Amino acid sequence: MSDIPVFIVVNLRVTEKDAYRTYEKGFFPILKRYDGQFITYDDNAHTFEGDEPREGRMIIFQFPSEEQAKAWYADEEYQALSDHRRAGTKLEFLTMVRGLPPRS
């Protein structure tokens, strides 16, 4: 179903601030191009149970569909920009989580 939203969950640790800032500056215009919506980030997430995420930043954003999320990630401009994220962070995961279909 193409009308089910997906969420992107990211855990990373910034290791090179200038490279990461370059990534951040270019990130939002590309996100919006695919109707993505930034939800939140937290540099000090709290774990109630289980293993804590690695140290660093937890980020959540959303797309209206899986197709738009995959198109965003495959976008040539985004992949070129991601070189700055790769140079400036230690990425633990960048994961897509599918939302629930509408209830009838």
A tleap script that builds the chain and sets N, CA, C and O, in Angstrom:
source leaprc.protein.ff14SB
mol = sequence {
  NMET SER ASP ILE PRO VAL PHE ILE VAL VAL
  ASN LEU ARG VAL THR GLU LYS ASP ALA TYR
  ARG THR TYR GLU LYS GLY PHE PHE PRO ILE
  LEU LYS ARG TYR ASP GLY GLN PHE ILE THR
  TYR ASP ASP ASN ALA HIE THR PHE GLU GLY
  ASP GLU PRO ARG GLU GLY ARG MET ILE ILE
  PHE GLN PHE PRO SER GLU GLU GLN ALA LYS
  ALA TRP TYR ALA ASP GLU GLU TYR GLN ALA
  LEU SER ASP HIE ARG ARG ALA GLY THR LYS
  LEU GLU PHE LEU THR MET VAL ARG GLY LEU
  PRO PRO ARG CSER
}
set mol.1.N position { 0.847 -1.189 0.000 }
set mol.1.CA position { 0.000 0.000 0.000 }
set mol.1.C position { 0.884 1.240 0.000 }
set mol.1.O position { 1.783 1.373 0.830 }
set mol.2.N position { 0.627 2.117 -0.911 }
set mol.2.CA position { 1.501 3.283 -1.032 }
set mol.2.C position { 1.097 4.439 -0.128 }
set mol.2.O position { 1.822 5.430 -0.040 }
set mol.3.N position { -0.060 4.333 0.555 }
set mol.3.CA position { -0.488 5.453 1.388 }
set mol.3.C position { -0.188 5.240 2.866 }
set mol.3.O position { -0.717 5.960 3.713 }
set mol.4.N position { 0.648 4.268 3.184 }
set mol.4.CA position { 1.026 4.008 4.570 }
set mol.4.C position { 2.330 4.754 4.855 }
set mol.4.O position { 3.315 4.552 4.145 }
set mol.5.N position { 2.359 5.612 5.879 }
set mol.5.CA position { 3.587 6.354 6.169 }
set mol.5.C position { 4.701 5.432 6.667 }
set mol.5.O position { 4.455 4.354 7.208 }
set mol.6.N position { 5.909 5.888 6.469 }
set mol.6.CA position { 7.071 5.188 7.019 }
set mol.6.C position { 7.883 6.179 7.837 }
set mol.6.O position { 7.871 7.383 7.585 }
set mol.7.N position { 8.575 5.650 8.803 }
set mol.7.CA position { 9.410 6.446 9.687 }
set mol.7.C position { 10.847 6.010 9.516 }
set mol.7.O position { 11.131 4.819 9.387 }
set mol.8.N position { 11.744 6.961 9.513 }
set mol.8.CA position { 13.169 6.681 9.462 }
set mol.8.C position { 13.711 6.953 10.858 }
set mol.8.O position { 13.516 8.031 11.418 }
set mol.9.N position { 14.391 5.960 11.405 }
set mol.9.CA position { 14.986 6.062 12.740 }
set mol.9.C position { 16.495 5.943 12.563 }
set mol.9.O position { 16.986 5.011 11.925 }
set mol.10.N position { 17.215 6.889 13.129 }
set mol.10.CA position { 18.664 6.969 12.938 }
set mol.10.C position { 19.340 7.070 14.300 }
set mol.10.O position { 18.857 7.761 15.196 }
set mol.11.N position { 20.461 6.373 14.442 }
set mol.11.CA position { 21.319 6.549 15.613 }
set mol.11.C position { 22.726 6.801 15.081 }
set mol.11.O position { 23.294 5.965 14.378 }
set mol.12.N position { 23.278 7.954 15.421 }
set mol.12.CA position { 24.625 8.284 14.979 }
set mol.12.C position { 25.342 9.091 16.050 }
set mol.12.O position { 24.722 9.674 16.940 }
set mol.13.N position { 26.634 9.108 15.943 }
set mol.13.CA position { 27.473 9.918 16.826 }
set mol.13.C position { 28.274 10.856 15.940 }
set mol.13.O position { 28.958 10.407 15.020 }
set mol.14.N position { 28.196 12.151 16.206 }
set mol.14.CA position { 28.925 13.140 15.421 }
set mol.14.C position { 30.401 13.083 15.820 }
set mol.14.O position { 30.744 13.224 16.994 }
set mol.15.N position { 31.258 12.877 14.835 }
set mol.15.CA position { 32.699 12.793 15.081 }
set mol.15.C position { 33.451 13.964 14.457 }
set mol.15.O position { 34.569 14.273 14.871 }
set mol.16.N position { 32.853 14.615 13.470 }
set mol.16.CA position { 33.483 15.740 12.775 }
set mol.16.C position { 32.385 16.770 12.509 }
set mol.16.O position { 31.630 16.653 11.543 }
set mol.17.N position { 32.308 17.779 13.378 }
set mol.17.CA position { 31.181 18.718 13.361 }
set mol.17.C position { 31.022 19.477 12.051 }
set mol.17.O position { 29.897 19.659 11.585 }
set mol.18.N position { 32.123 19.927 11.442 }
set mol.18.CA position { 31.999 20.706 10.210 }
set mol.18.C position { 31.401 19.877 9.075 }
set mol.18.O position { 30.540 20.358 8.339 }
set mol.19.N position { 31.848 18.654 8.935 }
set mol.19.CA position { 31.299 17.775 7.890 }
set mol.19.C position { 29.820 17.521 8.152 }
set mol.19.O position { 29.015 17.538 7.221 }
set mol.20.N position { 29.455 17.285 9.408 }
set mol.20.CA position { 28.056 17.029 9.735 }
set mol.20.C position { 27.195 18.270 9.518 }
set mol.20.O position { 26.057 18.150 9.066 }
set mol.21.N position { 27.705 19.445 9.826 }
set mol.21.CA position { 26.951 20.688 9.582 }
set mol.21.C position { 26.668 20.874 8.093 }
set mol.21.O position { 25.580 21.305 7.710 }
set mol.22.N position { 27.647 20.549 7.264 }
set mol.22.CA position { 27.433 20.621 5.816 }
set mol.22.C position { 26.286 19.695 5.417 }
set mol.22.O position { 25.435 20.067 4.609 }
set mol.23.N position { 26.267 18.498 5.981 }
set mol.23.CA position { 25.185 17.545 5.718 }
set mol.23.C position { 23.844 18.114 6.183 }
set mol.23.O position { 22.865 18.081 5.438 }
set mol.24.N position { 23.796 18.630 7.398 }
set mol.24.CA position { 22.543 19.156 7.944 }
set mol.24.C position { 21.970 20.281 7.075 }
set mol.24.O position { 20.762 20.341 6.843 }
set mol.25.N position { 22.839 21.162 6.602 }
set mol.25.CA position { 22.386 22.304 5.797 }
set mol.25.C position { 21.717 21.853 4.505 }
set mol.25.O position { 20.751 22.473 4.061 }
set mol.26.N position { 22.211 20.796 3.906 }
set mol.26.CA position { 21.637 20.319 2.649 }
set mol.26.C position { 20.513 19.314 2.827 }
set mol.26.O position { 19.780 19.034 1.879 }
set mol.27.N position { 20.367 18.768 4.024 }
set mol.27.CA position { 19.427 17.680 4.277 }
set mol.27.C position { 17.963 18.101 4.115 }
set mol.27.O position { 17.197 17.417 3.435 }
set mol.28.N position { 17.575 19.198 4.722 }
set mol.28.CA position { 16.156 19.561 4.794 }
set mol.28.C position { 15.530 19.871 3.438 }
set mol.28.O position { 14.400 19.442 3.202 }
set mol.29.N position { 16.194 20.590 2.533 }
set mol.29.CA position { 15.582 20.805 1.218 }
set mol.29.C position { 15.328 19.495 0.459 }
set mol.29.O position { 14.317 19.364 -0.231 }
set mol.30.N position { 16.236 18.538 0.586 }
set mol.30.CA position { 16.036 17.249 -0.101 }
set mol.30.C position { 14.924 16.467 0.579 }
set mol.30.O position { 14.108 15.842 -0.098 }
set mol.31.N position { 14.878 16.490 1.901 }
set mol.31.CA position { 13.806 15.819 2.640 }
set mol.31.C position { 12.441 16.340 2.179 }
set mol.31.O position { 11.532 15.554 1.912 }
set mol.32.N position { 12.301 17.655 2.087 }
set mol.32.CA position { 11.031 18.262 1.687 }
set mol.32.C position { 10.654 17.914 0.255 }
set mol.32.O position { 9.470 17.800 -0.063 }
set mol.33.N position { 11.648 17.743 -0.613 }
set mol.33.CA position { 11.396 17.380 -2.009 }
set mol.33.C position { 10.605 16.074 -2.101 }
set mol.33.O position { 9.851 15.872 -3.053 }
set mol.34.N position { 10.772 15.197 -1.131 }
set mol.34.CA position { 10.088 13.901 -1.111 }
set mol.34.C position { 8.963 13.884 -0.067 }
set mol.34.O position { 8.555 12.821 0.399 }
set mol.35.N position { 8.476 15.057 0.288 }
set mol.35.CA position { 7.394 15.220 1.263 }
set mol.35.C position { 7.747 14.629 2.618 }
set mol.35.O position { 6.867 14.205 3.367 }
set mol.36.N position { 9.035 14.603 2.929 }
set mol.36.CA position { 9.469 14.130 4.233 }
set mol.36.C position { 9.221 15.171 5.299 }
set mol.36.O position { 9.187 16.371 5.028 }
set mol.37.N position { 9.049 14.693 6.510 }
set mol.37.CA position { 8.793 15.580 7.647 }
set mol.37.C position { 9.730 15.204 8.784 }
set mol.37.O position { 9.762 14.052 9.215 }
set mol.38.N position { 10.489 16.173 9.266 }
set mol.38.CA position { 11.363 15.956 10.412 }
set mol.38.C position { 10.495 15.906 11.658 }
set mol.38.O position { 9.699 16.815 11.890 }
set mol.39.N position { 10.636 14.852 12.471 }
set mol.39.CA position { 9.828 14.707 13.676 }
set mol.39.C position { 10.598 15.222 14.894 }
set mol.39.O position { 10.136 16.143 15.567 }
set mol.40.N position { 11.771 14.638 15.186 }
set mol.40.CA position { 12.523 15.055 16.368 }
set mol.40.C position { 13.924 14.460 16.350 }
set mol.40.O position { 14.243 13.588 15.542 }
set mol.41.N position { 14.740 14.953 17.252 }
set mol.41.CA position { 16.035 14.335 17.541 }
set mol.41.C position { 16.283 14.474 19.031 }
set mol.41.O position { 15.677 15.310 19.701 }
set mol.42.N position { 17.181 13.643 19.540 }
set mol.42.CA position { 17.518 13.701 20.967 }
set mol.42.C position { 18.959 13.236 21.125 }
set mol.42.O position { 19.329 12.157 20.662 }
set mol.43.N position { 19.760 14.055 21.778 }
set mol.43.CA position { 21.148 13.682 22.047 }
set mol.43.C position { 21.294 12.907 23.348 }
set mol.43.O position { 22.386 12.441 23.672 }
set mol.44.N position { 20.199 12.765 24.101 }
set mol.44.CA position { 20.238 12.060 25.387 }
set mol.44.C position { 18.984 11.202 25.554 }
set mol.44.O position { 18.223 11.387 26.504 }
set mol.45.N position { 18.771 10.270 24.636 }
set mol.45.CA position { 17.574 9.419 24.702 }
set mol.45.C position { 17.591 8.587 25.987 }
set mol.45.O position { 18.650 8.209 26.486 }
set mol.46.N position { 16.407 8.317 26.502 }
set mol.46.CA position { 16.263 7.533 27.730 }
set mol.46.C position { 15.736 6.143 27.377 }
set mol.46.O position { 14.730 6.017 26.679 }
set mol.47.N position { 16.403 5.118 27.851 }
set mol.47.CA position { 15.979 3.740 27.615 }
set mol.47.C position { 15.321 3.199 28.876 }
set mol.47.O position { 15.937 3.185 29.941 }
set mol.48.N position { 14.088 2.758 28.762 }
set mol.48.CA position { 13.379 2.175 29.900 }
set mol.48.C position { 13.772 0.717 30.125 }
set mol.48.O position { 13.926 0.283 31.267 }
set mol.49.N position { 13.934 -0.030 29.051 }
set mol.49.CA position { 14.301 -1.443 29.151 }
set mol.49.C position { 15.202 -1.810 27.989 }
set mol.49.O position { 15.222 -1.124 26.967 }
set mol.50.N position { 15.947 -2.889 28.148 }
set mol.50.CA position { 16.791 -3.396 27.068 }
set mol.50.C position { 18.093 -2.632 26.947 }
set mol.50.O position { 18.413 -1.772 27.767 }
set mol.51.N position { 18.841 -2.968 25.897 }
set mol.51.CA position { 20.121 -2.318 25.650 }
set mol.51.C position { 19.895 -0.887 25.188 }
set mol.51.O position { 19.019 -0.622 24.366 }
set mol.52.N position { 20.682 0.025 25.716 }
set mol.52.CA position { 20.605 1.415 25.278 }
set mol.52.C position { 21.189 1.546 23.882 }
set mol.52.O position { 22.096 0.803 23.509 }
set mol.53.N position { 20.657 2.510 23.100 }
set mol.53.CA position { 21.308 2.792 21.816 }
set mol.53.C position { 22.748 3.226 22.075 }
set mol.53.O position { 23.086 3.665 23.175 }
set mol.54.N position { 23.563 3.102 21.087 }
set mol.54.CA position { 24.934 3.597 21.227 }
set mol.54.C position { 24.875 5.076 21.584 }
set mol.54.O position { 23.874 5.745 21.328 }
set mol.55.N position { 25.951 5.578 22.174 }
set mol.55.CA position { 25.954 7.005 22.487 }
set mol.55.C position { 25.741 7.805 21.212 }
set mol.55.O position { 26.127 7.377 20.124 }
set mol.56.N position { 25.136 8.946 21.356 }
set mol.56.CA position { 24.942 9.793 20.197 }
set mol.56.C position { 23.510 10.241 20.031 }
set mol.56.O position { 22.716 10.230 20.972 }
set mol.57.N position { 23.207 10.626 18.846 }
set mol.57.CA position { 21.945 11.265 18.504 }
set mol.57.C position { 20.963 10.252 17.925 }
set mol.57.O position { 21.310 9.454 17.054 }
set mol.58.N position { 19.732 10.302 18.426 }
set mol.58.CA position { 18.616 9.556 17.846 }
set mol.58.C position { 17.790 10.560 17.047 }
set mol.58.O position { 17.497 11.655 17.528 }
set mol.59.N position { 17.417 10.181 15.824 }
set mol.59.CA position { 16.687 11.070 14.925 }
set mol.59.C position { 15.495 10.303 14.364 }
set mol.59.O position { 15.607 9.120 14.041 }
set mol.60.N position { 14.355 10.981 14.252 }
set mol.60.CA position { 13.176 10.369 13.645 }
set mol.60.C position { 12.596 11.343 12.630 }
set mol.60.O position { 12.368 12.512 12.941 }
set mol.61.N position { 12.359 10.858 11.420 }
set mol.61.CA position { 11.622 11.625 10.433 }
set mol.61.C position { 10.700 10.695 9.678 }
set mol.61.O position { 10.780 9.476 9.833 }
set mol.62.N position { 9.823 11.258 8.860 }
set mol.62.CA position { 8.727 10.491 8.278 }
set mol.62.C position { 8.524 10.840 6.820 }
set mol.62.O position { 8.778 11.968 6.396 }
set mol.63.N position { 8.059 9.853 6.049 }
set mol.63.CA position { 7.624 10.055 4.670 }
set mol.63.C position { 6.206 9.528 4.528 }
set mol.63.O position { 5.805 8.630 5.268 }
set mol.64.N position { 5.438 10.073 3.588 }
set mol.64.CA position { 4.065 9.609 3.401 }
set mol.64.C position { 3.965 8.174 2.880 }
set mol.64.O position { 2.927 7.529 3.028 }
set mol.65.N position { 5.056 7.670 2.265 }
set mol.65.CA position { 5.008 6.321 1.711 }
set mol.65.C position { 6.411 5.718 1.657 }
set mol.65.O position { 7.420 6.422 1.706 }
set mol.66.N position { 6.435 4.408 1.555 }
set mol.66.CA position { 7.707 3.701 1.400 }
set mol.66.C position { 8.390 4.101 0.102 }
set mol.66.O position { 9.613 4.236 0.053 }
set mol.67.N position { 7.597 4.292 -0.956 }
set mol.67.CA position { 8.167 4.682 -2.250 }
set mol.67.C position { 8.909 6.011 -2.153 }
set mol.67.O position { 9.996 6.162 -2.710 }
set mol.68.N position { 8.318 6.978 -1.440 }
set mol.68.CA position { 8.974 8.276 -1.309 }
set mol.68.C position { 10.242 8.167 -0.458 }
set mol.68.O position { 11.238 8.830 -0.746 }
set mol.69.N position { 10.209 7.341 0.578 }
set mol.69.CA position { 11.404 7.155 1.407 }
set mol.69.C position { 12.530 6.534 0.593 }
set mol.69.O position { 13.677 6.971 0.683 }
set mol.70.N position { 12.213 5.532 -0.190 }
set mol.70.CA position { 13.244 4.873 -1.008 }
set mol.70.C position { 13.760 5.803 -2.094 }
set mol.70.O position { 14.949 5.790 -2.412 }
set mol.71.N position { 12.871 6.613 -2.665 }
set mol.71.CA position { 13.307 7.576 -3.680 }
set mol.71.C position { 14.223 8.632 -3.061 }
set mol.71.O position { 15.221 9.021 -3.668 }
set mol.72.N position { 13.887 9.097 -1.856 }
set mol.72.CA position { 14.744 10.054 -1.147 }
set mol.72.C position { 16.131 9.464 -0.935 }
set mol.72.O position { 17.134 10.113 -1.234 }
set mol.73.N position { 16.197 8.245 -0.424 }
set mol.73.CA position { 17.493 7.645 -0.131 }
set mol.73.C position { 18.309 7.416 -1.407 }
set mol.73.O position { 19.534 7.545 -1.390 }
set mol.74.N position { 17.640 7.080 -2.504 }
set mol.74.CA position { 18.338 6.810 -3.767 }
set mol.74.C position { 18.681 8.080 -4.540 }
set mol.74.O position { 19.433 8.019 -5.513 }
set mol.75.N position { 18.154 9.211 -4.135 }
set mol.75.CA position { 18.379 10.472 -4.836 }
set mol.75.C position { 19.884 10.749 -4.950 }
set mol.75.O position { 20.609 10.694 -3.957 }
set mol.76.N position { 20.337 11.044 -6.156 }
set mol.76.CA position { 21.770 11.275 -6.390 }
set mol.76.C position { 22.304 12.440 -5.559 }
set mol.76.O position { 23.407 12.366 -5.016 }
set mol.77.N position { 21.526 13.507 -5.461 }
set mol.77.CA position { 21.963 14.658 -4.665 }
set mol.77.C position { 22.067 14.279 -3.182 }
set mol.77.O position { 23.000 14.688 -2.490 }
set mol.78.N position { 21.090 13.487 -2.706 }
set mol.78.CA position { 21.159 13.051 -1.310 }
set mol.78.C position { 22.368 12.145 -1.079 }
set mol.78.O position { 23.061 12.286 -0.072 }
set mol.79.N position { 22.620 11.236 -1.984 }
set mol.79.CA position { 23.766 10.334 -1.802 }
set mol.79.C position { 25.085 11.116 -1.809 }
set mol.79.O position { 25.993 10.805 -1.038 }
set mol.80.N position { 25.192 12.118 -2.669 }
set mol.80.CA position { 26.404 12.956 -2.669 }
set mol.80.C position { 26.524 13.709 -1.343 }
set mol.80.O position { 27.611 13.795 -0.774 }
set mol.81.N position { 25.409 14.252 -0.853 }
set mol.81.CA position { 25.406 14.948 0.424 }
set mol.81.C position { 25.768 13.998 1.566 }
set mol.81.O position { 26.451 14.391 2.512 }
set mol.82.N position { 25.316 12.763 1.477 }
set mol.82.CA position { 25.571 11.772 2.532 }
set mol.82.C position { 27.052 11.486 2.731 }
set mol.82.O position { 27.452 10.991 3.785 }
set mol.83.N position { 27.863 11.791 1.735 }
set mol.83.CA position { 29.308 11.636 1.927 }
set mol.83.C position { 29.781 12.482 3.108 }
set mol.83.O position { 30.705 12.090 3.822 }
set mol.84.N position { 29.154 13.638 3.317 }
set mol.84.CA position { 29.499 14.492 4.460 }
set mol.84.C position { 29.061 13.843 5.773 }
set mol.84.O position { 29.775 13.910 6.774 }
set mol.85.N position { 27.876 13.213 5.763 }
set mol.85.CA position { 27.429 12.501 6.971 }
set mol.85.C position { 28.367 11.344 7.263 }
set mol.85.O position { 28.751 11.125 8.412 }
set mol.86.N position { 28.731 10.614 6.244 }
set mol.86.CA position { 29.630 9.471 6.434 }
set mol.86.C position { 30.994 9.925 6.954 }
set mol.86.O position { 31.618 9.236 7.761 }
set mol.87.N position { 31.454 11.096 6.483 }
set mol.87.CA position { 32.748 11.621 6.927 }
set mol.87.C position { 32.678 12.204 8.334 }
set mol.87.O position { 33.687 12.251 9.038 }
set mol.88.N position { 31.487 12.650 8.747 }
set mol.88.CA position { 31.376 13.363 10.008 }
set mol.88.C position { 30.693 12.628 11.137 }
set mol.88.O position { 30.507 13.184 12.220 }
set mol.89.N position { 30.311 11.369 10.895 }
set mol.89.CA position { 29.610 10.623 11.945 }
set mol.89.C position { 30.037 9.167 11.968 }
set mol.89.O position { 30.624 8.643 11.021 }
set mol.90.N position { 29.720 8.542 13.080 }
set mol.90.CA position { 29.767 7.086 13.195 }
set mol.90.C position { 28.307 6.668 13.214 }
set mol.90.O position { 27.620 6.866 14.216 }
set mol.91.N position { 27.827 6.098 12.130 }
set mol.91.CA position { 26.426 5.719 12.005 }
set mol.91.C position { 26.226 4.315 12.558 }
set mol.91.O position { 26.894 3.371 12.135 }
set mol.92.N position { 25.304 4.183 13.502 }
set mol.92.CA position { 24.951 2.865 14.029 }
set mol.92.C position { 23.855 2.241 13.176 }
set mol.92.O position { 23.947 1.072 12.803 }
set mol.93.N position { 22.819 3.015 12.866 }
set mol.93.CA position { 21.784 2.512 11.975 }
set mol.93.C position { 20.976 3.647 11.382 }
set mol.93.O position { 20.849 4.719 11.973 }
set mol.94.N position { 20.432 3.390 10.201 }
set mol.94.CA position { 19.496 4.248 9.501 }
set mol.94.C position { 18.425 3.272 9.018 }
set mol.94.O position { 18.623 2.582 8.017 }
set mol.95.N position { 17.301 3.209 9.717 }
set mol.95.CA position { 16.324 2.147 9.540 }
set mol.95.C position { 14.966 2.703 9.145 }
set mol.95.O position { 14.532 3.727 9.672 }
set mol.96.N position { 14.294 2.026 8.215 }
set mol.96.CA position { 12.938 2.394 7.838 }
set mol.96.C position { 11.959 1.490 8.579 }
set mol.96.O position { 12.095 0.266 8.574 }
set mol.97.N position { 10.971 2.115 9.217 }
set mol.97.CA position { 9.926 1.393 9.953 }
set mol.97.C position { 8.590 1.748 9.306 }
set mol.97.O position { 8.240 2.922 9.192 }
set mol.98.N position { 7.859 0.740 8.890 }
set mol.98.CA position { 6.562 0.984 8.237 }
set mol.98.C position { 5.489 1.301 9.276 }
set mol.98.O position { 5.425 0.683 10.338 }
set mol.99.N position { 4.656 2.276 8.944 }
set mol.99.CA position { 3.528 2.614 9.805 }
set mol.99.C position { 2.416 1.588 9.663 }
set mol.99.O position { 2.487 0.693 8.821 }
set mol.100.N position { 1.406 1.722 10.481 }
set mol.100.CA position { 0.260 0.823 10.441 }
set mol.100.C position { -0.727 1.297 9.374 }
set mol.100.O position { -0.896 2.501 9.180 }
set mol.101.N position { -1.384 0.354 8.677 }
set mol.101.CA position { -2.409 0.771 7.727 }
set mol.101.C position { -3.599 1.395 8.458 }
set mol.101.O position { -3.825 1.121 9.636 }
set mol.102.N position { -4.349 2.228 7.755 }
set mol.102.CA position { -5.518 2.832 8.405 }
set mol.102.C position { -6.482 1.751 8.874 }
set mol.102.O position { -6.654 0.727 8.213 }
set mol.103.N position { -7.111 1.993 10.031 }
set mol.103.CA position { -8.106 1.050 10.547 }
set mol.103.C position { -9.433 1.281 9.849 }
set mol.103.O position { -9.790 2.407 9.505 }
set mol.104.N position { -10.154 0.188 9.650 }
set mol.104.CA position { -11.451 0.352 8.990 }
set mol.104.C position { -12.574 0.409 9.999 }
set mol.104.O position { -13.738 0.545 9.621 }
savepdb mol mol.pdb
quit
